[in-house]
Amino acid sequence: MENFKGQPRLPKFAVPKRYDLQLKPDLSACKFAGSVSIDVDIVAETRFIVLNAAELSINPGSVSFSPRNSSKVFDPKKVELVEEDEILVLDFAEALPLGLGVLAIGFEGILNGRMKGFYRSTYEHNGEKKNMAVTQFEPADARRSFPCWDEPSFKAKFKITLDVPSELVALSNMPVIEEKVNGPLKTVSYQESPIMSTYLVAYVVGLFDYVEDHTSDGIKVRVYCQVGKANQGEFALKVAVRTLELYKDYFAVPYPLPKLDMIAIPDFAAGAMENYGLVTYRETALLYDEQHSAAANKQRVATVVAHELAHQWFGNLVTMEWWTHLWLNEGFATWVSYLATDSIFPEWRIWTQFLDELTDGLRLDGLAESHPIEVEINHAAEIDEIFDAISYRKGASVIRMLQSYLGAECFQRSLASYIKKHAYSNAKTEDLWAALEEGSGEPVTKLMNTWTKQKGYPVVSVKFKDQKLEFEQSQFFSSGSLGDGQWIVPITFCCGSYDKKKSFLLQTKSENYDVKEFASDSNKSAWIKLNVDQTGFYRVKYDEELAARLRYAIENKYLTPTDRFGILDDSFALCMARQLPLTSLLTLMGAYREELDYTVLSNLISITYKVGRIAADARPELMDNINQFFINIFQYSAEKLGWDATQGESHLDSMLRGEILTALAMLGHKETLSEASRRFDAFLKDRNTPLLPPDTRKAAYVAVMQTVTSSNRAGFDSLLKVYRETDLSQEKIRILGSLPSCPDQGIIREVLKFSLSPEVRSQDAMYALAVSKEGREVAWTWFKENWDLILKTYGSGFLITRFVSAVVSPFASVEKVKEVEEFFANRSMPSIARTLKQSLERVNINANWVKSIQAEQNLGEAIQ
């Protein structure tokens, strides 16, 4: 018995083949009863059966094992649920016969309020509050709904039956084969599923409307949402149908199920979940309202739908063998969702926007407390923490780097053969490399192991000397410290024009490259840009001469948006690591005054926020001038775009307008603040006023909050009124994200208190944590006072990590590190350990950055 405790994985002596699962949820009492008969293959000598179960009460009298070839029934002499290991151990008096048999178990459970397992979500119908029952099983919570072998490699078939109130809609992975109504209840049975992992099983019970369409090969696609919101599902439906057809061609395998349902759930922890044939979403990731959604909301819906549908092949049909390979699921689905979105909406230039994913990956992976893409998992509690920017964003970025290196056709061909080979089973990272190696003849495994098995990435320094380029790689840390990692780096570079592109693999610490042909007299001042189009997951540091030429190339618009983005982002990272003075970074930022590309400007804006915060800690007396300098950078684009959309303008301009105006409001630009206030007043009188469409609403809300104080709070109260009156999640989140930008500490305290009130769904509270620099201390005090409540609400999922990083990371002093460490000394737990270390590392990086800026002699004059 003791042998089974404290193990990361289940023993392999019994293997499930098929589950026949019956569940009866009680939506008013918030509990459920169930029974499961599992076809089990006993493959090794044992008198035990060990499977997963958690928070279930098992009826010992209902547990039995009946071998297929005998009439004998085995009853366990002991049934023990070990809660800390989430396992159910069945101990039989004698060894079980080898071969197939049926394991029967009866159980009961609670429809919890924690957004995991089989849980309840609330909604209003005709003014009445009601419960729906929903599942979220990834990574390891199917065990909270029924006893099962809850690991991705134990794939089996599922036959599901639900007993539910007869007026409700009941959905599962497969189509309904029969509904039997019996008075107030009905029994709904579903087709048996193909073999699949437990984390992809799903069922939802509640009141819903839907819209429906079909793919050209007859797959029925539906979008379900709350009653009265069906029209908001139309956009996602259109995207889903086109995406399914696209993936069928790309993967060269048809969609494996007869139907696809997508459903919006009001209380939902993640963005969405790719359950086989029944994909669940937050409302903000699935619903699009022509009248009140912004362009950014539309894009979010398209990319999330494309991401989840990619999983139907990559994840559901071919599944990672264990959570160590989670990145295969998430990195790949992230990458391919851009491929699909680009194909459907080429005018969105989504591959340029992919750079935001790249930057997020680079930011987290520049920490000493990062982790490799392939990460050892020793306990189910550790899995939640790797659903992070490494698995998704670094994962997607290294796939993009590899595809760019191997070429698109070869990459696609090899992928299709990988999917065919591993369909309906499990795969590891090395299986994908083997398929790509076979298809390309390139040493993919050797190349990619340097990117997935070690954490971090290189910064490649480049110098121009004696008609040679000297390249040198070293591990990059945001802290500026030195690391000893080494990579095989696919280097690409252009000199003076995009027609002459060179590429090679940097396999050693340093290498020289002869560029005589580029160094002719006419080309003396030619720019040289490394990592063309930012396809490589690394940073570049140029010598002063090359950096000056690139600045000139930016001012004269010689470079592509992706390259302008890369130069800016690398310079910002080098400045944070104290390898580039702030004066140099600001000089470079000045070269972007006439920038109009959405992605480049969006990154420029977020860099001004970060630099502004650090500068305010380091040199508060310079802040007026620094803010004025930033305002001047955005003046050109702001004047071009104005507040009002023009007829037929691009999707990207619609998104950019809101971001630029928000930035000007945050920087205290007077004209923006007063215009925002005028338009907000019009909006309060008429919610459909053309003066404040969804794309500029957030800017107006942020502007209003800049002038709110505890004694002048009208704007705050008006925003709360709008929040309470809207039933559109996107609008609620726009408001929640704007409130904490207020500089008044008393108001920040109120905003944080509001975020934990019943008026805010628990998955949305984190939007209120993005407090102004004036609000940092208030947020930290509030966090400590409310820690027990936060722990109770979020302690069992990944959302708690968002609280820790949002509240701790913005600080910039060594004293604060000590204070935070003291607070957590007796409060730490496995699910936040990594996030806490990363957040404290960021505070240390900020503190050192502040010191180095304080030491910059001529900063004041340069800004002046």
N, C-alpha and C positions, 0 to 999 in steps of 0.2 A: 504493500500500500504506500509506504513512505517513498518508494522509488519514483512515484509519479509526481510528487510535489516539487515545486520550484523548478520545473523543466520549461525551457522556452517553447518546446513543441510536443505534440501528442505522440505517444508510442505508435508504431506502425503495424502492430499485430492484427488489427481489424480495420477493414477498409469499407466505407459506405458506398453503395452503388445507386440506391434510389431511396428517396424520402416520400412517404405518403403522409402529408401533413394536414391536420384539420384544426382550425382555430375558430373560437367564438369570442370576439371582443364585446365587452359591455361598455358602451361609450359614456354612460352617465356615471357608473361606479368607477370608471377608469381602471378596469382590470380585464383579464382575458383567461379563458380556459382552453386547453388544447390537448391533442394526442398525436403521436407520431409513430408510424411503423417504418423502420429503416431496414432495407435489404442490406445485410452486412456480409462481407466475405472475410471469414476468419482465416488468415494466411499463415499464422504461426501458433505454436503451442501456447495456450494461455487460459487462465481461469478468470482473467479480468477483462472487462471492456472499459476503456477510458475515452470519454468524449468531452466536449465543452458544454457548460451551462453556467448561467450567472443570473442572480436575482429571480430565480424561478423556484417555486416549491414543487418538489417531485413527490408524487404519490407512490410510495414503495410497493404497495400492493398491485400497482398497474404495470410494474416493470417485469418483462419476461423475455427470454430468448428461445425461439423455436427453430431448430435446424431444418433445412429444406428436406433432407432425406430421412427424417425420422419423426415419429409421432410424439417423441419425448419433448416436454417443455421444461426449460431450465429457469428456475426462479432464483434471483440473487439472494445470498444469505445476508449481504450488507449493501446498502445503497448510501453512498456518502457524497455530498456536494461540498467541495473544498472552495469556499468563496475567494480566498486570496489568490488561488491559481485559476479560478473560473473553470474548474473541471468537475465532472461527475464520474465517480469511480464505482463501477458495479463489480462486486466480488461474488463469484459463484462458488459453490461447494466443490465442484470438480472441473477439470479442464473441459473447454468447449470443443465440440468436434470441428475439424477443419472443413472449410467450404462455406457455402451460402446458408444464411439463416435470416430470420426476421427478429429484429429487436423492437419491442413495443414499450412505449413510455407515455404515461399520462402526467400532465403538469398544469400549473397555474402561474400567472404572472401579473405584473402591474403595467398599465399604460402610463409610462413615466412622463415627467415634464421636462426631460433633459435633452431632448432632440437626438437621442440615440437609441438603438434597439427598436422595439415596437413602442411608439410613443404617441402622445396626444398633441394636437395643435388646435388652437381655438380660432373660430371665425364667427362673423355675425350674419344671420339670415333673417330678413324682415325684422331687424332691430333686436333679435334674440341671440344671446351668446350660445354657440354650440361647439362640441368637440368633434374633431375628425381623428381617425387612427391612421398612423403613417409609419413607415419603416425607414431606418437609416442604419445599414449593417456594416458598411465599410468604416474602419478596417476589421473590427473584431467584435461586432455586437449582434450578429444573428443569434448567438448563444443566449441573448436576453429575451429572445422570442420563442425559441424551441431548442431542445438539446440537439447538438450536431457536431460534426467534425469541422470546426470553424477555422480552417486553414485553406489558403487558396489552392493548394495542390490536391486536396481531397475533393475532386470534382464528382458530381453525381447528378442524376435526373430528379426533378421535383414534380410531384403531383399534389396540387394545393386545393383545398376546399375551405370556404369561409361561410360561417353562419352569421348573418348580419340583419339589422332592421330592414324590412322589405322596401322602405321608401328611399334607401341610400344607394349610391353607386359604389360597387366594390370592384377594384381592379387588381390584377396581378401581372406577372411577367408574360403570361400566355393568354390567348383568347379564351373567353367563356365557352364551355361546351354545354352547360346546362344550368338553368336557374329554377329551383323548386320553391314556390311561395307557400308558406305554411302560416297563415294568419299574419301576426306582426313581424315574423321572421322569414328570411328566405335562405336557402342553401345554394351557394354559388360554387360550381366546380369548373376548374380550368384544365385546358389541355396539358398533357405532360410536357415538361421542358426538355430541350436537349441537355447534354451534360454541361454543368456549370458550377462555379464556386459559390459557397454559401453567402459571401459578402455581396453577391449580385441579386439575391432573392429579394422580392419586394411585394408588398400589398398595401393598398390605400383604401380606406372606407370613409365616405362623407358625401356631402351634397355638391355636385359639380355640373357645370355646363361644358360643352365641348364644341370645337370646330374640326372638320375632317377633310382629308384629301387622300389621293392615292399616288404612289410612284408609277412610272410607266410599266413596271412589271407587276403591278397589282398589290403592292404592300400597302395596307391601310394605315394611315398616319393620323393621329388625333392629338389636339392640344386641349387639355382639361384645365379649367380654372373656376374660381368662385362663381356662383350663380350671378348673372348680370354682367360678367366681365369677358364673355366669350370673344367679342370682337377684338379684345386686346391680345388674343392668341394668334390672330391671322398672320402677323409678320413672322413669328417663329415657325408657324406651320409651313409657310412658303420656303423659308430657309431650310427646314428639315427635309422636305421633299427633294429639293435640289441637291442638298448635301449627300443624302443617301445614294442618289444616282451617281454623283461624282465619286464617292468612295468605292462603289461597286466596280467602277472602271479602274480607279487608282490601285486598289488592292487585288483586282482581278478575281474577286470572290463575291458572290451576291450576299446581300444582307440575310443573315441566317434564320430570322424568325418571320412568322406570318403577319405580325403587326408591330407598330411602334406607337406607344402612348408617351406623351410628355405632359407633366402635371405640375402646376404651381402650388407650393405649400407655404402657408403664411408664416409658420415657425420652422426655420430650416437653418442648420448651423453652417453648412458649407455653401458654395455658390450653387452647385448642382451635384447630382449623383447618377452615374451611368447605369443603374440597374438594367439588366438585360430586358429589353422590350417595354420597360416602364421607367422612364427617366424622370427623376424628381428634381425640382428647381426651387430656388428662392423666387418670389414673385418678380423681383427686380431683374432676374436673369432670364425670364421667359416672356413677361408681358410687355407689350409696347402700345402706348396710347397715342394715337396720331395727334391729339389735342395737347396733351400735357407731358409727353416724354421728350427728352432732349436727344440731339444727334448722338451724344455719347452713350445714352441708354440703348439706342438702336444698335450701335456697334457692339455693345456688351452682349446683348441678346444673341446677335449673329455669331460672335466668337465662342460663346459658351455652348450654344447649340452644336456648333461644329466640333467643339472639343468633346462633348459627351457622346456624339454620334460616332466619332473616331474610335472611342472605346468599345463600341459594339464589335469591332474587329480586334483592335489592339487593346487587349485587356479582358474582353468577355469571351471572344472566340479563342484567342491565344492569351493565356493568363500567366502572369509572373509566378515563378515557382514558390517564392517566399518574399516577404516584405523588403528584404535587402534589394530586390530588383524593382521596387515600386517605381523608380524613375523611368523604367521602360514604359510603363503605363502612362505616367503623367507627362514626362518630358516629350514622349512621342505624340501624345494627344494634343499637347500645347502646340508643338511644331506644325502638325498636319492641319490643325484648326485654322492656322494662318494661310496655308495652302488653299484650303477650301474657301475661306472668306475672300481671298484675293481673286479666286476664280469667279465667284458670284458678284462681288462688288469691286471690280478693278479700280474704280475711281477713288476708293478709300486709301489707296497706296499703303496697304496694311503691312507690307514687309518693312517699310520704313518705320512704322509704329512698333514692329517687333523689337526694335532697339530698346524699348522700355523694359521688355522681358530680360533682354541681355544685361542691361544696367542693374536691374534688381538682383540678378544672379551674381554679377561681379561685386555688387555691394556687400552681399552676405558672405561671399566666398573670399573676400579680402580680410576676413576676421580670422584670428588664430583659433577661435572657437567655432569655426565652420566644421563641416564634416564631408567626407568623400561622397560622391554620387552613390556609390554602392556602400551601404552602411550596415554594419552588423546589428541585428535586432535580437535581443535576448529575452524580452518580455513584452507581452501585448501592450503594456502601458507605454512602451517607448515608441510605438508605431506612429501615434498621433503627431509627434514632434517632427517627423520627417516629411510631412505634407507641407514642405516649405519651398523657398525660392531655389534651393539646390535641386531638389527632385523635379520641380516643374520647369524653372527658368534656366538654370544652368543645364539641366537635362535637354531642354528644347534647343538651347544654344549650341551645345556640342553636336547635336544631331544636324543642325543647320550647317555647322562647320564641316562635318563629315560629308554631307550631301554636296556641299559646294566643292569639296576636294575631289570626290569621286565622280561628280557629274550627275545631273538629274535623272537621265534615262537608266543608267546602270543602277542607281540607287533604287529607283522604283521597281525595276525588274527583280532585284535581289530581295526586296521587301516582300513582293508577291510570293516568291518561292518560300521565304521564311514563314509566311502566314499559312500557305498550303501545307507545309511540312508539320507545323505545330498546332493546326486547327483542332479544337476540342481537347487540347491538352495544355501543358505548362512549359514555360521556357525560362532560361536564364539569360543574362546579358551576353554571355559568351556565345549563345546560340545565334543571336542576331549578328554578332561580329563574324561568326563562321559563314553565315549566308552572304554577308556583304563582301567578305574576303573571296569567297568562291566566285561571286558574280563579277568582281572587279580585278582580281589578281593582285590587289594591293595588300600590304601587311596591316590590315585593319586592326587586328587584335593588339598587335604591338603598339600601334599608334594610339588607340583609344584607351588602353589600360593606363596610360599616363594621365588621362583626363578623368577616368571614372574611379580608379582605385586609390588615388591620392587626393587630398583636399587642396584647394587653392588653384592658382594659375600664375603665369609669368607676366612680368613687365619686360618688354623687349626694348632695350635702349639702342638708338641708332645715331651714329656720327658719320659725317661726310669728311673724308680725309684722303688726299692724294688720289683723287678720282676713284676712290673705293668707298663703299658703304660698309661700316663696321657694325655688325649686329651682336648684341649680347643679351642673354636672358637671365633673369633672376626672379625668385618668387616674390610676388607683390603682397605686401600687407598694408592695410589702411593705417596701421599704427606707425608705419615707417621702419619697423624692425626688419631684420634680414632673415630670410628663410632659405632652406637648402633644397627645395623641390626642383626637379628638372623635367621638362616636357619635350615631346616631339611636336614642334609648332609648325603648322602650315602657314608659311610666310607668303604674303602677296604684297606687291608694291607697284606704284606707278610713278613715273617721273615726268612732270610737265604736261602730261596728257593721258587720257584714259585709253588711248590706242595702244600704248606701250605698257602692257601689264606683264610683270615677271612673277614667277612663283617658285618656291623651293621649300623643302622640309628642313627646318633648323633642328638638328638632332643632337647637337653638342652645346656646350655652354656659350660659345661664341663662334662667329664665322664672318669672313669678309666676302664682299660681292663686288666684282668689277663693273663700274658703270661708265666706262670711257665714252660709249656712244651717246650717253646723256649729258656728258660734261663738256660738250663743245662750247666754243665762245658764245654762240647765240643762246646757249641754254644755261649760262652761268647762274642765273638767278631762278632756274626752274624749281618748282616745288616738288617735294618727294613725299608721297603719302603711303604709309604702311597700313596693312590690314584693310585692304580696299573693301569698301562697303561693310566694314565691321563684321565680316563673316567669321572671324576667329575669336575665340574666347580668351583674349588677352589684352593688356594695355600696352601703349607705346609711349616711350619718352624720347623726345627729339632733342638734339643739341640746340644751342641758342640760334645758330645760323639757320638751321632747318625750320625751327619753330617760327622765326620771323618771316621766312618765305611762305609758310602755310597761312600765317595771319594775313599776309598780302593777298594770297589766293582766295581766302574767305571774303575779304572786303571786295574783291573784284569778281566774286561769284564764279570762280573757275571750278569749284568742287561740287560734288553731288550732296544732297541733303544727308545721306547716311554718313559720308565722310566729314561733313561739317559737325554732325552730331558727335562722331567719335573723337574728334580733336578736342571738342569742348569737354566731353565727359571724362576723357583720360586726364585732361589738365586739372579738372576739379578734383579727381581722385588723388592725383600727385600732390596737389596743394594740401589736401587733408592729411596726406602722409608726410607732410612737411618736406617734400622734395622739390617744391616749386613755391616761391613766395606768393602771398595773396596779391601783391602789386602786379605780378606777371599774369595771374589769373584774371584780374579785373581788366588789364590791358587787352587780353584776348577777348573777354566778354564784349568790350567796346567795338570789336570788329563785327559784331552781330547786329548792329543797329538797324540794318535794312533787311534783316531776316524775315521771311514770310512763310517758311515751311512749318506746318503744324507740329510735327514731332520734334524738330530742332527747338522751336520756341517753347514748347511744353517743357522740354528738359532745361532750357535756359531759365524758365520761370522757377522750376523746383530748385535749381542751383542758387538762384537769388534768395529764395527763402532760407536755404541752409546756410549760405554765406552770411546773410543778414543776422541770423540767430547767433552764430559764432562771433561775428564782429561786434554785436551788441554786448556780449560778455567780455570781449577783449578790449574794445575801444569805444565805449558808449558815447564819448564826446564827438566821434566821427559819424554817428548814425544819420544825422540830417543830410549830410553830404552824400553818404553811401546810398541812402534811399533815393535822393535826387538823381544820382548817377544811374540807378536801376530804372527809375521812371523815364529818363532820357532814352535808355535802350529800347523801351517798349513803345515810346511815343509814335514812332513811324508806323508800326503795324496797327496800333490802336486807332490812329487817324484814318488809315486805309479801310479798316473794318467798321469803325463806328459802333453804335448801339443797335442799329436796325439792319436786318438781313436784306440783301438785294435779291431781286427775282432770279430764281434759278442758280443761286450761288452753290458752291461745292459743300459737300458734307464736312470736309476738313475745315473750311472757313467757319462753318456754324459751330464746330467744336472749339476752334481757336478763339473766336470772339469771347466766349464765356471765360476762357482761361486768362486771356490778356486783361479783361476788365476786372476779374477777381484779383489778379496780381496788382493792378494799379490801386484797387481799393485797399488791399493789405499794406501797400506802401504809403498809404495816406494821401494819394493824389486828389487834390481838392475838387477839381472839376468832375472827376469820376464819382466821388462821394456825393456831390450835390445832385448830379444827374440820376444816380441810382436812387436817391431818396425821392426825387420827383416821380420816377417811374414806379417805385414801390407803392407810393401813395395811390397812384392810379390803379395799380393791381389790387389794392385792398378794397377799392370801390367796385372793381369789376375783374373777377378772376380770369376772364377771357380777353382782357385788354391786349391789343397788338403791341402795346408799349413794353410788355414784359413777357415775351414768349419763353418756353422752357430753357432754351439755350443760354439766356442771360440771367435767369432767375437766381442762380447760386451767387453770381457776382453781386446782384442787388442785395441779397440776403447778407452776404459777408460785409458789404459796404454799410448796411444798416447797423450791424453789430459793432462796427468800429467806433461808433459814437455813443453806444448805449453805456450808461453807468447805473449804479444802484439808485441814484436819485433822478435819472432821466431814462426810464425804462420802457417807454412807449413802443419802440421798435421791437424789443424783445417780446413784449406781450402780444404784439400783432403777429409775430412769427409763430408764437405758440398757438394762437387762434387758428392760423392757416394750417398748422400741423394737425390740430384736433379736427378740423373740418374735412381734410382730404382723406380719401380712402385709397389713394395711389401710393404704394410703398416707395416708388422713386421720389415722389414729392416729399414724403416724410424724411427720407434719407438726405435729400438736398438741404432740408432745414436743419436736421440733426448735425450735419457736417459743417454748417455755417455758424451755429450758435457758439461753439467753443473758440472761435477766432476773436471773441471780444477781449479787449485788454483789461477790463474791470474784474478784479479778483472776486468781489462779492457775486457778480453775475456768473462767473465761472463756477463758483461753488453751487449756485442754483442749477446750472446746466448739468453738472455732474450728478446732482441729487435726482434731477428729472430723468437722467439716463437709466437709473436703476428702478424707476417707478413702473407701475403696471401699464402706463401709457406707452412705454417703449418695449417692443418685442425684444426678448433677451439677445437674439442674434444681432440686433442693431445698436446695442449700447456702445459698441466700440467706436462708432462714428463720432460720438461726443467726446472722445478722448484726445482728439487732435487740438490740444489747447494752445493758446497764444503763449509767447515766451513769458509774459507776465503771469500766466496761470500755472506754470510748472510746479511751484511750491504748493499751491492750493491743491493741485491734482494729487501730489504725493501724500499730503496730509489726509485728503479724502480717501485715497486708496488704502492707507493704513487703517483708518477708522472703519472702513467698510470691507476689510479683507475677509472676514468670516462670511459675510453675505455673498461676496463675489465667489468665494470658494464653494459655498453651498450651491449657487446657481450654475457655475461654470466648471467646477472642479473636476468633472469627469470627461471633459472634451478638450479640443484643441483651442477653443476660443479664449480660455484663460491666459494662454501665452500672449495673446494680443494686448491684454491689460498690462501685463508685466512690461512688454517692450515699449508700449506707447507711453507709459508713465515714467519709466526709468531712463530710457535712452536719451531724451533731450537734455539731460543735465551735462554740466561741463566742469565738474570739480572733483578732485581726489577725495575731499571730505565727504561728498555725497556718496561716493563708492562705499566708504566705510559705513556710513549710516544705513545704506540699503543692505549691505552684507549683514549688519547687526540685526536688522528687522527680519531678514529671511533665515537667520542662523537656525532657529528652531521651527521654521515654517516651510522648509523646502520639500519638494516631492518630485518623483521621477519625471512627471509630465511637464514641469516647468524648468527643470535643472539646466537644460541646454540654453533655453531662451534667456534665463537669468544671467548666465555667464556671458552670452553674447551682448546683452544690454549693458552690463557693467563694463565690458570691453569697449563698447561705444562711448561710454561716459569718459573713460580714460583717454581714448583717442581725442575726444572733444577737448578735454582738459589740456592735453599737450598742444593741441592746435591753437587754443587760446593763448597759451604762453608764447608760441612762436610768432603769432600775430602781434602780440604786445612788444616783441623785440624788433619788429620791422621798423627801421628808422624813418624811411621816406614815404610811408603809407599815406599820411595826411596830405602831403603835397601832391602825390600822384592822384589822389581822388579829386582834390581841388582842381 
